[in-house]
């Protein structure tokens, strides 16, 4: 039987990832502080802390990958037709929305994918918190185990 105190700590570890909406990098700071202070007190808290931190690091890595892929598509479309050596090209700089290109569709599709992934991330954090409340271990899907 797991003590309610340790269940609450595990819940707060998962929910502390929402602190990123208030504090920059709060999704890393909150779980690391709570997990680091309590990892030796309970194996339950230790496993939930590692899962929460691994999930946040995995999400950060996936966001960097999606951003790295999608941003160049927008940049290539934005500066399409400008000469590198013609510095007067900014005089006629405008964005033509009337002619969308495949690059814009690919970049936009990746942006939509990022929004959907964000919504799924929020749902998984809530699900992990509920599992911690019920005294069960939760393994986030598609998580790279940086901490074992």
OpenMM code with the backbone's topology and positions (N, CA, C; nanometers):
from openmm import Vec3, app, unit

residues = "UNK UNK UNK UNK UNK UNK UNK UNK UNK UNK UNK UNK UNK UNK UNK UNK UNK UNK UNK UNK UNK UNK UNK UNK UNK UNK UNK UNK UNK UNK UNK UNK UNK UNK UNK UNK UNK UNK UNK UNK UNK UNK UNK UNK UNK UNK UNK UNK UNK UNK UNK UNK UNK UNK UNK UNK UNK UNK UNK UNK UNK UNK UNK UNK UNK UNK UNK UNK UNK UNK UNK UNK UNK UNK UNK UNK UNK UNK UNK UNK UNK UNK UNK UNK UNK UNK UNK UNK UNK UNK UNK UNK UNK UNK UNK UNK UNK UNK UNK UNK UNK UNK UNK UNK UNK UNK UNK UNK UNK UNK UNK UNK UNK UNK UNK UNK UNK UNK UNK UNK UNK UNK UNK UNK UNK UNK UNK UNK UNK UNK UNK UNK UNK UNK UNK UNK UNK UNK UNK UNK UNK UNK UNK UNK UNK UNK UNK UNK".split()
positions = [
    Vec3(0.0852, -0.1184, 0.0000),
    Vec3(0.0000, 0.0000, 0.0000),
    Vec3(0.0890, 0.1237, 0.0000),
    Vec3(0.0587, 0.2157, -0.0879),
    Vec3(0.1369, 0.3383, -0.1023),
    Vec3(0.0718, 0.4472, -0.0184),
    Vec3(0.1549, 0.5172, 0.0567),
    Vec3(0.1083, 0.6243, 0.1442),
    Vec3(0.0505, 0.7387, 0.0603),
    Vec3(-0.0538, 0.8030, 0.1111),
    Vec3(-0.1162, 0.9153, 0.0401),
    Vec3(-0.0185, 1.0304, 0.0173),
    Vec3(0.0742, 1.0476, 0.1090),
    Vec3(0.1733, 1.1543, 0.0928),
    Vec3(0.2559, 1.1327, -0.0339),
    Vec3(0.2971, 1.0094, -0.0583),
    Vec3(0.3766, 0.9793, -0.1764),
    Vec3(0.2922, 0.9850, -0.3034),
    Vec3(0.1666, 0.9483, -0.2945),
    Vec3(0.0772, 0.9644, -0.4095),
    Vec3(0.0636, 1.1118, -0.4453),
    Vec3(0.0457, 1.1956, -0.3442),
    Vec3(0.0330, 1.3394, -0.3687),
    Vec3(0.1606, 1.3975, -0.4280),
    Vec3(0.2762, 1.3527, -0.3802),
    Vec3(0.4023, 1.3992, -0.4376),
    Vec3(0.4128, 1.3609, -0.5852),
    Vec3(0.3741, 1.2388, -0.6178),
    Vec3(0.3789, 1.1946, -0.7571),
    Vec3(0.2824, 1.2770, -0.8431),
    Vec3(0.1653, 1.3061, -0.7894),
    Vec3(0.0692, 1.3899, -0.8621),
    Vec3(0.1284, 1.5281, -0.8867),
    Vec3(0.1876, 1.5878, -0.7845),
    Vec3(0.2450, 1.7214, -0.7988),
    Vec3(0.3645, 1.7221, -0.8937),
    Vec3(0.4380, 1.6132, -0.8990),
    Vec3(0.5495, 1.6053, -0.9943),
    Vec3(0.4959, 1.6169, -1.1367),
    Vec3(0.3904, 1.5416, -1.1660),
    Vec3(0.3322, 1.5481, -1.3012),
    Vec3(0.2691, 1.6851, -1.3279),
    Vec3(0.1916, 1.7343, -1.2326),
    Vec3(0.1219, 1.8612, -1.2540),
    Vec3(0.2159, 1.9817, -1.2522),
    Vec3(0.3335, 1.9666, -1.1930),
    Vec3(0.4275, 2.0788, -1.1903),
    Vec3(0.4810, 2.1111, -1.3299),
    Vec3(0.4604, 2.0210, -1.4248),
    Vec3(0.5022, 2.0509, -1.5618),
    Vec3(0.4194, 2.1648, -1.6206),
    Vec3(0.3011, 2.1907, -1.5663),
    Vec3(0.2183, 2.3020, -1.6134),
    Vec3(0.2741, 2.4374, -1.5690),
    Vec3(0.3732, 2.4371, -1.4829),
    Vec3(0.4315, 2.5637, -1.4380),
    Vec3(0.5055, 2.6347, -1.5507),
    Vec3(0.5245, 2.5675, -1.6631),
    Vec3(0.5899, 2.6323, -1.7772),
    Vec3(0.5083, 2.7469, -1.8337),
    Vec3(0.3789, 2.7495, -1.8022),
    Vec3(0.2947, 2.8587, -1.8485),
    Vec3(0.3154, 2.9850, -1.7659),
    Vec3(0.3856, 2.9723, -1.6536),
    Vec3(0.4139, 3.0863, -1.5659),
    Vec3(0.5639, 3.1150, -1.5619),
    Vec3(0.6440, 3.0090, -1.5504),
    Vec3(0.7898, 3.0208, -1.5354),
    Vec3(0.8562, 2.9583, -1.6588),
    Vec3(0.9490, 3.0287, -1.7218),
    Vec3(1.0209, 2.9664, -1.8328),
    Vec3(1.0952, 2.8399, -1.7869),
    Vec3(1.0823, 2.7358, -1.8624),
    Vec3(1.1406, 2.6039, -1.8330),
    Vec3(1.0886, 2.5468, -1.7016),
    Vec3(0.9719, 2.5905, -1.6597),
    Vec3(0.9101, 2.5366, -1.5381),
    Vec3(0.8727, 2.3912, -1.5524),
    Vec3(0.8510, 2.3465, -1.6771),
    Vec3(0.8190, 2.2054, -1.6979),
    Vec3(0.9377, 2.1146, -1.6678),
    Vec3(1.0586, 2.1712, -1.6595),
    Vec3(1.1754, 2.0948, -1.6165),
    Vec3(1.2082, 2.1224, -1.4701),
    Vec3(1.2007, 2.2481, -1.4313),
    Vec3(1.2409, 2.2888, -1.2964),
    Vec3(1.1510, 2.2258, -1.1902),
    Vec3(1.0192, 2.2351, -1.2088),
    Vec3(0.9252, 2.1823, -1.1093),
    Vec3(0.9442, 2.0339, -1.0815),
    Vec3(0.9369, 1.9489, -1.1846),
    Vec3(0.9556, 1.8053, -1.1590),
    Vec3(1.0933, 1.7695, -1.1044),
    Vec3(1.1977, 1.8382, -1.1517),
    Vec3(1.3334, 1.8059, -1.1043),
    Vec3(1.3481, 1.8394, -0.9570),
    Vec3(1.2935, 1.9535, -0.9153),
    Vec3(1.3036, 1.9923, -0.7735),
    Vec3(1.2253, 1.8951, -0.6861),
    Vec3(1.1010, 1.8658, -0.7249),
    Vec3(1.0190, 1.7740, -0.6436),
    Vec3(1.0764, 1.6325, -0.6432),
    Vec3(1.1186, 1.5860, -0.7583),
    Vec3(1.1742, 1.4511, -0.7672),
    Vec3(1.3071, 1.4425, -0.6934),
    Vec3(1.3939, 1.5423, -0.7117),
    Vec3(1.5255, 1.5404, -0.6473),
    Vec3(1.5176, 1.5416, -0.4961),
    Vec3(1.4194, 1.6120, -0.4425),
    Vec3(1.4060, 1.6207, -0.2970),
    Vec3(1.3438, 1.4952, -0.2367),
    Vec3(1.2722, 1.4164, -0.3169),
    Vec3(1.1971, 1.3041, -0.2610),
    Vec3(1.2266, 1.1693, -0.3255),
    Vec3(1.3242, 1.1613, -0.4144),
    Vec3(1.3482, 1.0357, -0.4858),
    Vec3(1.3990, 0.9240, -0.3959),
    Vec3(1.4677, 0.9576, -0.2888),
    Vec3(1.5213, 0.8548, -0.1989),
    Vec3(1.4199, 0.8095, -0.0947),
    Vec3(1.3091, 0.8787, -0.0836),
    Vec3(1.2091, 0.8464, 0.0184),
    Vec3(1.1094, 0.7408, -0.0263),
    Vec3(1.0868, 0.7314, -0.1574),
    Vec3(0.9880, 0.6375, -0.2073),
    Vec3(1.0227, 0.5947, -0.3495),
    Vec3(1.0143, 0.4670, -0.3750),
    Vec3(1.0380, 0.4155, -0.5094),
    Vec3(0.9264, 0.4602, -0.6042),
    Vec3(0.8055, 0.4734, -0.5518),
    Vec3(0.6907, 0.5198, -0.6291),
    Vec3(0.7147, 0.6626, -0.6808),
    Vec3(0.7596, 0.7502, -0.5926),
    Vec3(0.7892, 0.8888, -0.6304),
    Vec3(0.9069, 0.8925, -0.7280),
    Vec3(1.0066, 0.8088, -0.7049),
    Vec3(1.1234, 0.8032, -0.7921),
    Vec3(1.0835, 0.7659, -0.9348),
    Vec3(1.0011, 0.6638, -0.9503),
    Vec3(0.9604, 0.6199, -1.0841),
    Vec3(0.8738, 0.7238, -1.1538),
    Vec3(0.7806, 0.7844, -1.0806),
    Vec3(0.6964, 0.8878, -1.1416),
    Vec3(0.7785, 1.0113, -1.1787),
    Vec3(0.8738, 1.0475, -1.0956),
    Vec3(0.9595, 1.1616, -1.1260),
    Vec3(1.0424, 1.1388, -1.2507),
    Vec3(1.1003, 1.0210, -1.2616),
    Vec3(1.1798, 0.9892, -1.3802),
    Vec3(1.0936, 0.9903, -1.5056),
    Vec3(0.9724, 0.9352, -1.4946),
    Vec3(0.8833, 0.9333, -1.6098),
    Vec3(0.8453, 1.0746, -1.6539),
    Vec3(0.8142, 1.1606, -1.5568),
    Vec3(0.7744, 1.2976, -1.5907),
    Vec3(0.8899, 1.3740, -1.6551),
    Vec3(1.0093, 1.3595, -1.6008),
    Vec3(1.1253, 1.4307, -1.6558),
    Vec3(1.1627, 1.3749, -1.7930),
    Vec3(1.1621, 1.2427, -1.8084),
    Vec3(1.1914, 1.1822, -1.9379),
    Vec3(1.0915, 1.2270, -2.0436),
    Vec3(0.9640, 1.2349, -2.0053),
    Vec3(0.8612, 1.2767, -2.1002),
    Vec3(0.8825, 1.4218, -2.1430),
    Vec3(0.9140, 1.5089, -2.0492),
    Vec3(0.9358, 1.6494, -2.0835),
    Vec3(1.0588, 1.6665, -2.1721),
    Vec3(1.1638, 1.5916, -2.1445),
    Vec3(1.2835, 1.6005, -2.2286),
    Vec3(1.2551, 1.5445, -2.3683),
    Vec3(1.1757, 1.4382, -2.3765),
    Vec3(1.1395, 1.3816, -2.5064),
    Vec3(1.0549, 1.4798, -2.5864),
    Vec3(0.9573, 1.5420, -2.5215),
    Vec3(0.8724, 1.6399, -2.5890),
    Vec3(0.9567, 1.7575, -2.6391),
    Vec3(1.0515, 1.8024, -2.5578),
    Vec3(1.1396, 1.9120, -2.5979),
    Vec3(1.2208, 1.8727, -2.7211),
    Vec3(1.2727, 1.7512, -2.7225),
    Vec3(1.3492, 1.7025, -2.8360),
    Vec3(1.2619, 1.6938, -2.9612),
    Vec3(1.1398, 1.6419, -2.9481),
    Vec3(1.0488, 1.6324, -3.0620),
    Vec3(1.0106, 1.7710, -3.1132),
    Vec3(0.9915, 1.8673, -3.0244),
    Vec3(0.9581, 2.0043, -3.0660),
    Vec3(1.0736, 2.0667, -3.1436),
    Vec3(1.1956, 2.0417, -3.0994),
    Vec3(1.3118, 2.0937, -3.1720),
    Vec3(1.3191, 2.0322, -3.3117),
    Vec3(1.2909, 1.9041, -3.3215),
    Vec3(1.2958, 1.8368, -3.4514),
    Vec3(1.1884, 1.8922, -3.5442),
    Vec3(1.0635, 1.9044, -3.4953),
    Vec3(0.9559, 1.9574, -3.5790),
    Vec3(0.9847, 2.1021, -3.6185),
    Vec3(1.0343, 2.1823, -3.5250),
    Vec3(1.0683, 2.3210, -3.5562),
    Vec3(1.1801, 2.3317, -3.6573),
    Vec3(1.2804, 2.2465, -3.6424),
    Vec3(1.3929, 2.2473, -3.7351),
    Vec3(1.3489, 2.2095, -3.8764),
    Vec3(1.2507, 2.1225, -3.8859),
    Vec3(1.2014, 2.0821, -4.0172),
    Vec3(1.1070, 2.1863, -4.0761),
    Vec3(1.0180, 2.2437, -3.9955),
    Vec3(0.9129, 2.3301, -4.0504),
    Vec3(0.9563, 2.4739, -4.0756),
    Vec3(1.0420, 2.5300, -3.9938),
    Vec3(1.0813, 2.6704, -4.0100),
    Vec3(1.1477, 2.6970, -4.1449),
    Vec3(1.2384, 2.6129, -4.1929),
    Vec3(1.2979, 2.6418, -4.3246),
    Vec3(1.1949, 2.6478, -4.4383),
    Vec3(1.0853, 2.5710, -4.4305),
    Vec3(0.9842, 2.5773, -4.5350),
    Vec3(0.9223, 2.7161, -4.5437),
    Vec3(0.8938, 2.7769, -4.4287),
    Vec3(0.8387, 2.9116, -4.4279),
    Vec3(0.9423, 3.0134, -4.4766),
    Vec3(1.0661, 2.9970, -4.4362),
    Vec3(1.1709, 3.0913, -4.4765),
    Vec3(1.1959, 3.0830, -4.6270),
    Vec3(1.2002, 2.9610, -4.6821),
    Vec3(1.2220, 2.9467, -4.8264),
    Vec3(1.1092, 3.0112, -4.9055),
    Vec3(0.9867, 2.9974, -4.8580),
    Vec3(0.8737, 3.0582, -4.9274),
    Vec3(0.8761, 3.2100, -4.9118),
    Vec3(0.9141, 3.2584, -4.7968),
    Vec3(0.9140, 3.4009, -4.7690),
    Vec3(1.0152, 3.4748, -4.8553),
    Vec3(1.1329, 3.4167, -4.8718),
    Vec3(1.2397, 3.4824, -4.9475),
    Vec3(1.2545, 3.4265, -5.0887),
    Vec3(1.1509, 3.3650, -5.1403),
    Vec3(1.1537, 3.3081, -5.2740),
    Vec3(1.1691, 3.4199, -5.3771),
    Vec3(1.2644, 3.4071, -5.4663),
    Vec3(1.2840, 3.5041, -5.5737),
    Vec3(1.3741, 3.6201, -5.5376),
    Vec3(1.4236, 3.6274, -5.4152),
    Vec3(1.5141, 3.7368, -5.3782),
    Vec3(1.6576, 3.6961, -5.4087),
    Vec3(1.7313, 3.7880, -5.4611),
    Vec3(1.8710, 3.7627, -5.4925),
    Vec3(1.9557, 3.7873, -5.3680),
    Vec3(2.0553, 3.7037, -5.3473),
    Vec3(2.1435, 3.7183, -5.2316),
    Vec3(2.2294, 3.8431, -5.2458),
    Vec3(2.2662, 3.8757, -5.3684),
    Vec3(2.3569, 3.9885, -5.3911),
    Vec3(2.2844, 4.1201, -5.4166),
    Vec3(2.1541, 4.1173, -5.4332),
    Vec3(2.0776, 4.2392, -5.4588),
    Vec3(2.0204, 4.2898, -5.3276),
    Vec3(2.0890, 4.3855, -5.2657),
    Vec3(2.0464, 4.4369, -5.1370),
    Vec3(1.9275, 4.5314, -5.1486),
    Vec3(1.8915, 4.5694, -5.2705),
    Vec3(1.7745, 4.6542, -5.2895),
    Vec3(1.6478, 4.5700, -5.2989),
    Vec3(1.6593, 4.4386, -5.2813),
    Vec3(1.5434, 4.3500, -5.2924),
    Vec3(1.4385, 4.3734, -5.1858),
    Vec3(1.4780, 4.4348, -5.0757),
    Vec3(1.3813, 4.4597, -4.9700),
    Vec3(1.2872, 4.5752, -5.0028),
    Vec3(1.3191, 4.6530, -5.1061),
    Vec3(1.2276, 4.7599, -5.1456),
    Vec3(1.0971, 4.7037, -5.2002),
    Vec3(1.1052, 4.5910, -5.2666),
    Vec3(0.9869, 4.5290, -5.3254),
    Vec3(0.9401, 4.4079, -5.2451),
    Vec3(0.9757, 4.4040, -5.1199),
    Vec3(0.9452, 4.2879, -5.0359),
    Vec3(0.7967, 4.2864, -5.0008),
    Vec3(0.7303, 4.1787, -5.0324),
    Vec3(0.5911, 4.1603, -4.9939),
    Vec3(0.5617, 4.0106, -4.9887),
    Vec3(0.4578, 3.9773, -4.9175),
    Vec3(0.4165, 3.8377, -4.9056),
    Vec3(0.2926, 3.8197, -4.9916),
    Vec3(0.3000, 3.7277, -5.0842),
    Vec3(0.1875, 3.7017, -5.1733),
    Vec3(0.1124, 3.5803, -5.1213),
    Vec3(-0.0047, 3.6021, -5.0684),
    Vec3(-0.0836, 3.4927, -5.0117),
    Vec3(-0.1653, 3.4238, -5.1202),
    Vec3(-0.1781, 3.4850, -5.2347),
    Vec3(-0.2602, 3.4295, -5.3412),
    Vec3(-0.2042, 3.3035, -5.4034),
    Vec3(-0.0775, 3.2768, -5.3889),
    Vec3(-0.0153, 3.1611, -5.4535),
    Vec3(0.0532, 3.0717, -5.3500),
    Vec3(-0.0214, 2.9905, -5.2784),
    Vec3(0.0443, 2.9018, -5.1812),
    Vec3(0.1250, 2.7945, -5.2527),
    Vec3(0.2373, 2.7624, -5.1947),
    Vec3(0.3246, 2.6619, -5.2546),
    Vec3(0.3209, 2.5339, -5.1721),
    Vec3(0.3712, 2.4257, -5.2282),
    Vec3(0.3798, 2.3016, -5.1511),
    Vec3(0.4652, 2.3161, -5.0248),
    Vec3(0.5668, 2.4034, -5.0310),
    Vec3(0.6489, 2.4253, -4.9120),
    Vec3(0.5655, 2.4819, -4.7981),
    Vec3(0.4754, 2.5726, -4.8315),
    Vec3(0.3903, 2.6324, -4.7300),
    Vec3(0.2933, 2.5292, -4.6726),
    Vec3(0.2441, 2.4411, -4.7568),
    Vec3(0.1550, 2.3350, -4.7091),
    Vec3(0.2276, 2.2381, -4.6151),
    Vec3(0.3491, 2.2030, -4.6507),
    Vec3(0.4267, 2.1109, -4.5661),
    Vec3(0.4566, 2.1766, -4.4316),
    Vec3(0.5017, 2.3017, -4.4346),
    Vec3(0.5308, 2.3732, -4.3101),
    Vec3(0.4062, 2.3926, -4.2256),
    Vec3(0.2948, 2.4266, -4.2893),
    Vec3(0.1688, 2.4429, -4.2170),
    Vec3(0.1202, 2.3118, -4.1579),
    Vec3(0.1382, 2.2042, -4.2337),
    Vec3(0.0997, 2.0722, -4.1826),
    Vec3(0.1804, 2.0331, -4.0602),
    Vec3(0.3084, 2.0643, -4.0626),
    Vec3(0.3919, 2.0361, -3.9454),
    Vec3(0.3525, 2.1240, -3.8273),
    Vec3(0.3090, 2.2479, -3.8549),
    Vec3(0.2598, 2.3351, -3.7475),
    Vec3(0.1334, 2.2797, -3.6848),
    Vec3(0.0423, 2.2298, -3.7669),
    Vec3(-0.0802, 2.1674, -3.7151),
    Vec3(-0.0450, 2.0433, -3.6343),
    Vec3(0.0507, 1.9662, -3.6814),
    Vec3(0.0968, 1.8483, -3.6080),
    Vec3(0.1502, 1.8873, -3.4710),
    Vec3(0.2221, 1.9988, -3.4635),
    Vec3(0.2752, 2.0454, -3.3352),
    Vec3(0.1636, 2.0845, -3.2391),
    Vec3(0.0582, 2.1476, -3.2898),
    Vec3(-0.0554, 2.1854, -3.2043),
    Vec3(-0.1272, 2.0617, -3.1528),
    Vec3(-0.1475, 1.9639, -3.2392),
    Vec3(-0.2126, 1.8390, -3.1972),
    Vec3(-0.1269, 1.7665, -3.0935),
    Vec3(0.0046, 1.7644, -3.1138),
    Vec3(0.0948, 1.7009, -3.0175),
    Vec3(0.0905, 1.7716, -2.8824),
    Vec3(0.0755, 1.9040, -2.8833),
    Vec3(0.0650, 1.9807, -2.7581),
    Vec3(-0.0612, 1.9418, -2.6810),
    Vec3(-0.1719, 1.9278, -2.7507),
    Vec3(-0.2980, 1.8895, -2.6853),
    Vec3(-0.2872, 1.7479, -2.6288),
    Vec3(-0.2259, 1.6584, -2.7042),
    Vec3(-0.2065, 1.5210, -2.6557),
    Vec3(-0.1148, 1.5199, -2.5350),
    Vec3(-0.0116, 1.6038, -2.5357),
    Vec3(0.0799, 1.6129, -2.4211),
    Vec3(0.0045, 1.6527, -2.2943),
    Vec3(-0.0818, 1.7525, -2.3043),
    Vec3(-0.1596, 1.7955, -2.1886),
    Vec3(-0.2489, 1.6831, -2.1359),
    Vec3(-0.3120, 1.6107, -2.2278),
    Vec3(-0.3990, 1.4999, -2.1874),
    Vec3(-0.3184, 1.3885, -2.1195),
    Vec3(-0.1998, 1.3596, -2.1697),
    Vec3(-0.1173, 1.2547, -2.1098),
    Vec3(-0.0679, 1.2931, -1.9708),
    Vec3(-0.0397, 1.4209, -1.9498),
    Vec3(0.0028, 1.4663, -1.8169),
    Vec3(-0.1113, 1.4486, -1.7170),
    Vec3(-0.2319, 1.4828, -1.7574),
    Vec3(-0.3473, 1.4647, -1.6691),
    Vec3(-0.3700, 1.3162, -1.6422),
    Vec3(-0.3563, 1.2331, -1.7450),
    Vec3(-0.3739, 1.0884, -1.7268),
    Vec3(-0.2694, 1.0311, -1.6312),
    Vec3(-0.1449, 1.0782, -1.6426),
    Vec3(-0.0390, 1.0317, -1.5516),
    Vec3(-0.0685, 1.0753, -1.4088),
    Vec3(-0.1217, 1.1947, -1.3914),
    Vec3(-0.1574, 1.2433, -1.2579),
    Vec3(-0.2682, 1.1594, -1.1966),
    Vec3(-0.3650, 1.1221, -1.2764),
    Vec3(-0.4748, 1.0379, -1.2274),
    Vec3(-0.4231, 0.8992, -1.1905),
    Vec3(-0.3308, 0.8463, -1.2704),
    Vec3(-0.2710, 0.7157, -1.2372),
    Vec3(-0.1938, 0.7237, -1.1066),
    Vec3(-0.1220, 0.8331, -1.0845),
    Vec3(-0.0493, 0.8505, -0.9583),
    Vec3(-0.1461, 0.8595, -0.8413),
    Vec3(-0.2572, 0.9269, -0.8611),
    Vec3(-0.3583, 0.9371, -0.7555),
    Vec3(-0.4127, 0.7987, -0.7182),
    Vec3(-0.4257, 0.7129, -0.8190),
    Vec3(-0.4782, 0.5785, -0.7954),
    Vec3(-0.3708, 0.4812, -0.7475),
    Vec3(-0.2466, 0.5276, -0.7344),
    Vec3(-0.1386, 0.4421, -0.6852),
    Vec3(-0.0786, 0.3520, -0.7908),
    Vec3(-0.0978, 0.3858, -0.9176),
    Vec3(-0.0461, 0.3045, -1.0268),
    Vec3(0.0701, 0.3763, -1.0941),
    Vec3(0.1604, 0.2969, -1.1479),
    Vec3(0.2701, 0.3534, -1.2261),
    Vec3(0.2194, 0.3835, -1.3659),
    Vec3(0.2706, 0.4903, -1.4249),
    Vec3(0.2281, 0.5290, -1.5590),
    Vec3(0.3513, 0.5497, -1.6449),
    Vec3(0.3506, 0.4899, -1.7626),
    Vec3(0.4581, 0.5071, -1.8596),
    Vec3(0.4040, 0.5879, -1.9766),
    Vec3(0.4609, 0.7057, -1.9969),
    Vec3(0.4201, 0.7890, -2.1096),
    Vec3(0.4578, 0.7202, -2.2403),
    Vec3(0.3709, 0.7292, -2.3417),
    Vec3(0.4081, 0.6694, -2.4711),
    Vec3(0.5125, 0.7542, -2.5431),
    Vec3(0.5917, 0.6910, -2.6278),
    Vec3(0.6943, 0.7557, -2.7096),
    Vec3(0.7954, 0.8363, -2.6287),
    Vec3(0.8248, 0.7882, -2.5095),
    Vec3(0.9196, 0.8572, -2.4210),
    Vec3(1.0566, 0.7915, -2.4324),
    Vec3(1.1576, 0.8753, -2.4487),
    Vec3(1.2959, 0.8272, -2.4486),
    Vec3(1.3418, 0.8275, -2.3025),
    Vec3(1.3928, 0.7153, -2.2554),
    Vec3(1.4360, 0.7039, -2.1165),
    Vec3(1.5769, 0.7598, -2.0985),
    Vec3(1.5846, 0.8899, -2.0745),
    Vec3(1.7127, 0.9532, -2.0479),
    Vec3(1.7594, 0.9164, -1.9062),
    Vec3(1.6664, 0.9171, -1.8113),
    Vec3(1.6940, 0.8767, -1.6723),
    Vec3(1.6384, 0.7360, -1.6539),
    Vec3(1.7218, 0.6464, -1.6070),
    Vec3(1.6747, 0.5071, -1.5879),
    Vec3(1.6693, 0.4728, -1.4426),
] * unit.nanometer
topology = app.Topology()
chain = topology.addChain("A")
for resn in residues:
    res = topology.addResidue(resn, chain)
    for name in ("N", "CA", "C"):
        topology.addAtom(name, app.Element.getBySymbol(name[0]), res)
